[in-house]
């Protein structure tokens, strides 16, 4: 469970779906540094991660998570390349 104090400890606070983001913002109170995002915000097609609990499609969920992680990695590398 996310705690409000963690906002100052981390650069990224990433959820999987819109409900996660809404709950994270409720816990945090605000997001002045724009740290709260969804994993697929780092993809070419921002959307919620497919939830296999409802879809039964674990392959789709895997593909979504992989796509989001690859996008986040690319953004992180670009950020540090630009910073250095």
KAWOPE-V169889 format. One record per residue. SS is DSSP state (~ for helix, > for strand, _ for the rest). PHI is phi in whole degrees, 0 to 359 (NA if undefined). PSI is psi in whole degrees, -180 to 180 (* if undefined). Layout:
ss = [SS:SS]
phi = [PHI:PHI]
psi = [PSI:PSI]
This chain:
ss = [_:_:_:~:~:~:~:~:_:_:_:_:>:>:>:_:_:~:~:~:~:~:~:~:~:~:~:~:_:_:_:_:_:_:_:>:>:>:~:~:~:~:_:_:_:_:_:_:_:_:_:~:~:~:~:_:_:~:~:~:~:~:~:~:~:~:~:~:~:~:~:~:~:~:~:~:~:~:~:~:~:~:~:_]
phi = [NA:296:240:305:298:289:303:280:270:233:273:232:234:244:252:258:209:303:296:300:299:300:292:297:294:296:292:282:90:196:220:295:262:55:271:273:209:256:303:279:294:267:248:284:229:303:187:285:292:296:268:294:299:263:271:72:252:290:296:297:296:303:299:298:295:299:300:294:294:296:294:297:298:299:295:295:297:298:298:287:296:289:288:278]
psi = [128:140:147:-38:-22:-17:-40:-14:-22:152:-29:134:105:129:174:-22:168:-36:-39:-47:-45:-43:-38:-45:-33:-43:-44:-28:-39:173:65:-25:5:49:-21:127:175:150:-41:3:-19:13:175:-14:77:134:177:150:136:126:112:-16:-37:-35:-27:5:89:-29:-41:-42:-44:-47:-41:-47:-43:-45:-44:-42:-40:-41:-43:-43:-44:-43:-41:-44:-45:-40:-49:-32:-40:-36:-32:*]
